[in-house]
Amino acid sequence: MGAFLYEYEIGKAADVLVHELFKVKEGESFVITADTGSDERVVNATARAVYAAGGKPMVIWTATPPGPGKMVDGFLPSEAIKAALLKADCWIEYNTMYFLYSQTYEDVAHGNDKLRFLCLPGMHVDVFIRLFAKTDHAALRDLLRAVRDKIRAAKHVRITSQAGEDVEFDNHPDHPVNARDGYADEPGTHMLAGMISWTPDLDTVNGVIAIDGSLVPQFGVLEQPVLIYMKNGVIDHVEGGKIGQQWEKFMRDFNHPQMLRPAHVCVGFHPNAKLTGQLGEDERIYGGSQWGFGAIGSFLVPPDGVPAPSHIDATCLCVSIYLDGKPITIDGKIVDDDLKKYAEKLGR
C-alpha cells in the first residue's frame, strides 16, 4: 500500500513541475540529483514526467553529506557531478543536504549559462502533492511579484511577531529582491514557489529574531522559540533553552565570521504550506518569515556571493511586516489594500 499511496497525485504534481514550471522541450537533458535521504517516489515521478515530455532524464544518487552547502564539496564526487551539470539543460536537486551555496553549485551556475536550476531540497510526497498538484501557480506568481515590487521600493523594513520578534534593517540598493514563483523556464537559479527572498544591508540588521517554527536542516521543528539577538548584522547571543544553546554552539564552532551573519531574509505566502520541518515548505508558510545564516549565494549578492562553510535556515511564524513604517501584514495576514485582491484569488 505504501508504494501506491497517492500514486496518481504524485503523477499530477510531477506533470505540473515538468510541463508548467520547467516547460521541458523535446530532447532537453534533465539531471535530477538526490541523496539517500531523498524521497525515491518523488525522484522517479519527476524522471517519468521528464521522459514522457520528450526530455532525457538522468538521476544521480549519492550518500548523504553531513551538512549542506560547502559541506557537500569534499564529501561527494563533486567533479563527476559537476561534469554532468555543466552540460545539462535542466537540474532539480532533491538532496536533503543541498548543493546550493556549495562551490560545486557556484562552478556550475557560472559555467553553464543555459542551465535552468530548481532547488527543492528534501522534497517528499505529501509536500510535493500539496505544493505542486494543489496550487494555482499563476495566481501565486501574481501575489509574489506584487509583494516583491513593494519590498523593492522600500528603504527600511521592520518585522515583528507575538513570539518576541522585533528586527529591522535597511534594504541594499544593489541586492536583488527575488519573487520565488517556482517557474524555471528561463536560465538561472530558481526556488520552490511561495516566497520573496533578498539579502539586506547586513550591517544594519538589529534587534531580535524569534524562531518559533523550525531550524532546518539540522534541528527541525521547535518546541519553544529560539531568540537570536542581532547587533549590527552579527549574532550577539542566543536564548531559547537547550536547542538555542546547541544552535549557537553549532554556529560558533565553525569559527567563521559569516556563520554568525545573516545570509538572507524571506517572507512566505504559499497558501498550502504548513510547518512540517521540510526546509522548502517551512520557508513558505503564509504570513511567515525566514532567515538564512552563513553562506550567501551569488544569486543573492552578485556577482560572487559571500562564502561560508555552511548554511542554516530559521523560520518565524505569523509575522507583521512594515515597509518604511507601513504594514503589509499584521500577524501573518495581508492588510495592504493593493495586495488583498491577489490574496483573495488564493483563498486568503
ABEGO torsion letter per residue (X at the ends): XAAABGAAAAAAAAAAAAAAAAGBBBGBBBBBBBBAABBAAAAAAAAAAAAAAGBBBBBBBBBBBABBEAAAAAABBAAAAAAAAAABABBBBABABBABGBAAAAAAAAABAABBBBBBBGBBAAAAAAAAAABBAAAAAAAAAAAAAAAAABABBBBBBAAGBBBBBBBBAABBBBBBAGBAABBEBBBBBGBBBBBBBAAABBEBBBBABBBOAAAEBBABBBBBBBBGGBBABBBGEAAAAAAAAAAAAAGBAAAABBABBBBBABAABBBAGBAAAAAABBGBBBBBBEBBBAAABOAAEBBBABBBBBBBBGBBBBBGGBBABBGGBBABAAAAAAAAAAGX
